[in-house]
Amino acid sequence: MNIQITADSTIDLTEELKQKYDIKTLGLTINLANKDYIDGETITSKEIFDFIKKTDTLPKTGATSVERYKKFFASIANDDTAIIHFTISGEMSACYNFAKTASKDFKNVYVVDSRYLSTGIAVLAILARKMANEGINAEDIAKYVQEKANKDKVQCSFILDNLRLLYKGGRCSAVQMFGANLLRLKINIGVHKGKMGVDHKYRGRFEKVISEYISDKLEEYPDYDDECCFITYTTASDEVLKIAKETVEKLGHFKNIYFTTAGATIASHCGENTIGILYLLK
């Protein structure tokens, strides 16, 4: 039986990487000024930032409906093709519950709560693709990758230049934002057990902080799958991206280092000048 790997658009993969690993995506809904858009299809992260600057309000991001999941699954699944679908963490969105409900109408659709976001989802989906290519059946793959997710086997974190959007979205307190701004801190947000939290605080120029942050993560989580490391960002200068790549190349031993930009859903919550490294742990 063929196996199709699918995911919510929050997986934040480029079209080239979707093709390389044969991963199809379904866009989440984003509402700007009472008009709905589809992440990855009809709106970009740049348009999100332009909207926020113009209106000083956050877009409304929403889970994909059960009906849209059903239509998406129906367009792929059949007697010869099974689906393994990855959602953003169930602790952050209703996507997992909606996708799980939709999957009950199909006998060959398996839904995985990634417990992560952005390319933290991608490293699990890529693992599933490798297992599928090895001839492992869809049910066993879904169980294995879900277990990896449940055991926190992904290094998923970001450095934020400021906490303004997280504060406006209710994901950090006014005290946290004020303290970070007052002390000019750069906050390292990590995802653990499906939820976001502060891992570390850095002080200094963003370029210096990026190198320190990546060094710390590779030292803290040195036992990893070497297939790939993602450097994922909302916006970043060429200098920051160069420093990030050079630090990963110097301290890591990954076969592939991929740059990806965060899609509109993730960008709506993180804001500009956010960058992270993400990779699968053993």
C-alpha positions in Angstrom: 0.0 0.0 0.0 1.2 3.5 -0.8 1.7 5.9 2.1 1.1 9.7 1.7 2.5 11.9 4.4 0.4 15.0 5.0 0.5 17.9 7.4 -1.0 21.2 8.5 0.6 24.2 6.8 2.2 25.0 10.1 4.9 22.5 9.1 6.6 25.4 7.4 8.3 23.5 4.6 9.4 25.0 1.3 7.8 23.7 -1.9 11.1 22.1 -2.8 11.3 20.2 0.5 7.6 19.1 0.2 8.5 17.6 -3.2 11.7 16.0 -1.9 10.0 14.2 1.0 6.6 13.9 -0.8 4.6 15.7 1.8 1.3 17.4 1.0 -0.1 20.2 3.2 -3.5 21.6 4.1 -3.6 25.4 4.9 -5.0 26.7 8.1 -7.4 29.7 8.2 -6.3 33.2 9.0 -8.7 36.1 9.4 -7.6 39.7 8.7 -10.2 42.4 9.0 -13.1 39.9 8.8 -11.8 38.3 5.6 -10.5 34.7 5.6 -7.3 33.6 4.0 -5.5 30.3 3.7 -2.0 29.9 5.1 0.4 29.1 2.3 -2.1 29.7 -0.4 -3.7 33.1 -0.3 -1.6 35.0 2.3 2.1 35.4 3.2 3.9 36.2 6.4 5.0 39.5 4.9 1.3 40.4 4.5 0.7 39.5 8.1 3.5 41.8 9.3 2.2 44.6 7.1 -1.3 44.2 8.5 -0.1 44.2 12.1 2.0 47.4 11.5 -1.0 49.1 9.8 -3.7 48.1 12.3 -1.8 47.2 15.5 -4.0 44.2 15.8 -3.3 40.5 15.5 -4.8 38.3 12.8 -7.1 35.6 14.1 -5.7 32.1 13.3 -8.0 29.2 13.4 -8.0 25.4 13.2 -9.0 23.7 9.9 -12.6 22.6 10.1 -13.6 18.9 10.3 -15.2 19.3 6.9 -12.1 20.7 5.2 -10.1 17.8 6.7 -12.6 15.3 5.3 -12.4 16.8 1.8 -8.6 16.8 2.0 -8.3 13.2 3.2 -10.9 12.1 0.6 -8.8 13.6 -2.2 -5.9 11.3 -1.3 -7.0 8.2 0.6 -8.3 5.1 -1.2 -7.9 1.4 -1.0 -4.3 1.7 -2.3 -3.2 4.8 -0.4 -3.0 5.4 3.4 -2.4 8.8 4.9 -0.3 9.8 7.9 -1.3 13.3 8.8 0.7 15.6 11.2 -1.0 18.4 13.1 0.4 21.3 15.2 0.5 20.5 18.9 -2.9 19.6 20.3 -2.0 21.8 23.3 -1.9 24.9 21.0 -4.8 24.3 18.6 -7.9 22.2 18.0 -6.4 20.9 14.7 -5.6 17.5 16.1 -9.1 16.9 17.5 -10.7 18.1 14.3 -8.4 16.0 12.1 -8.9 13.0 14.4 -12.7 13.4 14.1 -12.5 13.6 10.3 -10.2 10.5 10.1 -13.0 8.3 11.5 -14.7 8.4 8.1 -11.7 6.7 6.6 -10.1 3.3 7.2 -6.6 4.3 6.1 -6.0 7.7 7.7 -3.8 8.0 10.8 -3.5 11.3 12.6 -0.4 12.2 14.6 -0.4 15.0 17.2 3.2 16.3 16.6 3.3 18.1 20.0 5.4 20.7 18.2 5.0 23.5 15.7 6.8 24.7 12.5 9.7 22.5 11.3 9.5 20.7 14.6 6.6 19.0 12.9 8.7 18.6 9.8 11.5 16.4 11.3 8.8 14.0 12.5 7.2 13.9 9.1 10.5 13.3 7.4 11.1 10.4 9.8 7.7 9.0 8.7 8.7 9.3 5.1 11.9 7.5 5.6 10.1 4.6 7.4 7.5 4.5 4.6 10.2 4.2 2.0 11.6 1.3 4.0 8.3 -0.6 3.6 6.9 -0.2 7.1 3.1 0.0 7.3 1.2 3.2 8.0 -0.2 2.1 11.4 3.2 1.2 12.8 4.8 4.4 11.5 2.1 6.5 13.1 2.4 4.8 16.4 6.2 5.1 16.4 6.3 8.8 15.5 3.6 9.6 18.0 5.7 7.9 20.6 8.7 10.0 19.6 6.5 13.2 19.9 5.1 12.1 23.3 8.6 11.5 24.6 9.8 15.0 23.6 12.2 13.8 21.0 12.5 17.0 19.0 14.7 20.0 19.8 12.2 22.8 18.9 13.0 26.3 19.9 13.4 29.9 18.8 15.0 33.2 19.7 12.6 36.1 19.7 13.8 39.7 19.3 10.8 40.9 21.3 7.7 39.4 23.0 5.2 41.9 21.8 3.1 39.6 19.6 3.3 36.8 22.2 2.0 39.2 24.7 -0.8 40.5 22.5 -1.8 37.0 21.8 -2.0 36.1 25.5 1.0 33.8 25.4 3.2 35.7 27.9 2.5 38.2 30.7 3.0 41.9 30.7 5.6 41.5 33.4 7.6 39.1 31.2 7.4 41.5 28.2 8.3 44.6 30.3 11.2 42.8 32.0 12.6 41.6 28.7 12.3 45.0 27.1 13.8 46.8 30.1 16.8 44.6 30.2 17.0 44.3 26.4 16.8 40.5 26.7 16.4 38.1 23.8 14.1 35.3 24.9 14.6 31.6 23.9 11.2 30.0 23.6 11.2 26.2 23.6 8.4 23.6 23.1 8.2 20.9 25.7 5.3 18.5 26.3 3.3 20.2 23.6 3.5 23.7 25.2 5.7 26.8 24.8 7.9 28.1 27.6 10.9 30.2 28.3 14.1 28.1 28.1 16.7 30.8 28.5 17.3 34.5 28.3 20.2 36.2 26.5 21.5 39.7 26.5 23.4 41.4 23.7 23.3 42.0 20.0 21.1 39.7 18.1 24.0 38.4 15.9 25.9 37.5 19.1 22.9 35.9 20.8 22.2 33.6 17.8 25.6 32.0 18.0 25.3 31.5 21.7 21.8 30.1 21.5 22.7 27.6 18.8 25.9 26.5 20.7 23.8 26.0 23.8 21.2 23.9 22.1 23.7 21.6 20.3 25.5 21.2 23.6 22.3 20.5 25.6 20.9 18.1 23.0 23.9 16.4 21.3 22.3 13.0 20.6 20.4 13.6 17.5 19.4 12.1 14.1 21.8 13.5 11.6 19.4 13.6 8.6 18.7 17.3 8.9 18.7 20.5 10.9 16.2 23.3 10.1 17.1 26.9 10.5 13.6 28.5 10.5 12.9 32.2 10.7 10.2 34.8 10.2 12.6 37.6 9.1 16.4 37.7 9.5 19.3 39.6 8.1 21.8 37.9 5.8 24.4 38.3 8.6 22.2 36.5 11.1 21.5 33.6 8.7 25.2 33.3 7.9 26.1 33.2 11.5 23.4 30.6 12.2 24.5 28.3 9.4 28.2 28.6 10.2 27.6 27.8 13.9 25.5 24.7 13.0 28.2 23.6 10.5 31.0 24.1 13.0 29.3 22.4 16.0 27.0 19.9 14.4 27.3 17.0 12.0 24.0 17.1 10.0 23.8 15.8 6.4 21.5 18.6 5.5 21.0 22.1 6.8 17.7 23.6 5.5 16.6 27.2 5.7 12.8 27.7 5.8 10.7 30.8 6.5 7.8 30.5 9.0 4.4 30.6 7.3 1.6 33.0 8.1 0.1 31.1 11.0 3.4 30.9 13.0 4.4 34.4 12.0 1.2 35.8 13.4 2.3 34.7 16.9 6.1 35.1 16.8 6.6 38.3 15.0 9.5 39.6 13.0 13.2 38.8 13.8 12.5 35.3 15.2 14.8 32.4 14.3 15.3 28.9 15.6 17.0 25.6 15.0 15.0 22.4 15.0 16.1 18.8 14.8 15.1 15.3 15.7 16.6 13.6 18.8 17.4 9.9 19.1 
